[in-house]
């Protein structure tokens, strides 16, 4: 049984049984027909995944591993804020006529900052620190830049990654651990997508700096299930999970900027049927 499925099922049951409803509140999201999009929410959800044990991808329904990898590389590697640089259409709704989503996500990753060691953007700073001072407690990124929020077409949801390196007894190589902080998450549409893509990111960065992967911790401030998603979630978590697949990352790639979505693959990825026609709140 996939541990990612177990974690997802437990989280959804907790939200449905112990969460609070926003029904009747003045909420920003709405459905395409104009109806307010209410949620059942849980504050401060923390899920832990040990990447040494297995890759955290759901089998209750399929997560498109190459597509979610493409998106995280769009942000972290291409440092782009233009949907024309992205293979999928998940950001189309927030793009302007030129394809830009404003000063969000990849734009912030590409901004260079002055450090004692010189000018670097946030990704290069992470790679530099992991290589030169891996036990630093200051290795992190932040996309929630308040001075630029008014120029973002969507405020960042997954906004910060913190990296922490440990030395395991009996191992020569160091271990890379990471925390993803997320202010808000639509559990049905985005949970495992985010988990899988940032797990891939940890694998890629670990390989680029010659480390082993360790724990990936996902912190969600507002984990919510939309009212129109409740029946879908209930059907989804009633399914019996399959064993987790085997994750492969091309071992020949040592440069983070050389990775592509095709360097990622899953072996024996057996899943239940996809859930279709999921309404998306705007």
Secondary structure, DSSP 8 states (H G I E B T S, - for coil): --HHHHHHHHHHHHHHHH-EE-TTS--S-B-TTS-B--EEEEEEEEEEEETTT-----SSS---HHHHHHHHHHHHTS---BGGG-SS-TTGGG--TTSB-BS-THHHHH--EEETTEEE-HHHHHHHHHHH-TT-S--EEE---GGGGGGBSS--SEEEEEEEEE--TT-SS-EEEEEEEES-EEHHHHHHHHHHHHHHHHHHHHHHTT-EEEEEEEEEEEEEEEGGGHHHHHHHHTS------EEEE-TT--SGGG--GGGEEEES--------------
